[in-house]
Amino acid sequence: MLKKKKISLKVGDTVTMISGFYKTKTGKIIQINRKTGKIIIKGVNLKFKHIKPSGKTEIGEIKQFETYVDHSNVKLNLN
């Protein structure tokens, strides 16, 4: 059984990345998963998904979306 992680962040808070590829980037928190201790930040940790066309009349596309970051890799901005 997983315990909920204690996270002192809320949705809408502005945070700064303190480690990883997106170090020093800032953004607002969109979503928090308290079971795993992960958060989604607007404009940080962007991934791409290639989607094939499912029919003859449809076209393929590339979607860009944010993925989860561990809460220990961010710092709350007090501004």
C-alpha positions as CSV (number, residue, x, y, z in Angstrom):
1,M,0.0,0.0,0.0
2,L,1.4,3.4,-1.0
3,K,1.4,6.3,1.4
4,K,0.5,9.8,0.3
5,K,3.6,12.0,0.0
6,K,3.7,15.2,2.0
7,I,3.8,17.9,-0.6
8,S,3.7,21.6,0.5
9,L,2.7,22.8,-3.0
10,K,-0.7,23.6,-4.5
11,V,-2.1,23.9,-8.0
12,G,-1.5,27.3,-9.3
13,D,1.8,27.9,-7.4
14,T,4.8,29.2,-9.4
15,V,7.8,27.0,-9.0
16,T,11.4,26.9,-10.3
17,M,13.2,23.7,-11.4
18,I,16.4,23.2,-9.3
19,S,17.8,20.1,-11.1
20,G,17.7,18.2,-14.4
21,F,17.5,19.3,-18.0
22,Y,15.0,22.1,-17.3
23,K,17.1,23.7,-14.5
24,T,16.2,27.4,-13.8
25,K,12.9,27.2,-15.8
26,T,9.8,28.5,-14.1
27,G,6.2,27.7,-14.5
28,K,2.8,27.2,-12.8
29,I,1.7,23.9,-11.3
30,I,-1.2,22.3,-13.4
31,Q,-1.7,19.0,-11.6
32,I,-0.4,17.2,-8.5
33,N,-0.4,13.4,-7.9
34,R,0.0,13.0,-4.1
35,K,0.3,9.2,-4.2
36,T,3.5,9.3,-6.3
37,G,4.7,12.7,-5.3
38,K,4.9,14.0,-8.9
39,I,3.7,17.3,-10.4
40,I,3.0,18.7,-13.9
41,I,4.4,22.2,-14.6
42,K,3.2,24.4,-17.5
43,G,6.0,24.6,-20.1
44,V,8.4,22.2,-18.4
45,N,9.4,18.6,-19.3
46,L,7.8,18.7,-22.7
47,K,7.4,15.4,-24.6
48,F,6.2,14.6,-28.1
49,K,3.8,11.9,-29.3
50,H,3.6,10.9,-32.9
51,I,0.1,9.8,-33.9
52,K,-0.5,7.8,-37.1
53,P,-3.6,8.4,-39.2
54,S,-6.3,5.8,-38.5
55,G,-8.1,6.1,-41.7
56,K,-7.5,7.1,-45.3
57,T,-9.0,10.6,-44.9
58,E,-7.3,11.4,-41.6
59,I,-3.8,12.9,-41.3
60,G,-1.1,12.1,-38.8
61,E,0.1,14.6,-36.2
62,I,2.7,15.3,-33.6
63,K,1.3,16.3,-30.2
64,Q,3.4,18.1,-27.5
65,F,2.5,17.8,-23.8
66,E,3.9,18.2,-20.4
67,T,4.8,15.1,-18.3
68,Y,5.4,14.6,-14.6
69,V,8.3,15.9,-12.6
70,D,9.2,14.8,-9.0
71,H,8.3,17.4,-6.4
72,S,11.8,17.3,-4.9
73,N,13.2,18.8,-8.1
74,V,11.3,22.1,-7.7
75,K,11.5,25.2,-5.5
76,L,8.5,27.4,-4.6
77,N,8.8,31.0,-5.8
78,L,7.7,33.4,-3.1
79,N,7.1,36.4,-5.5
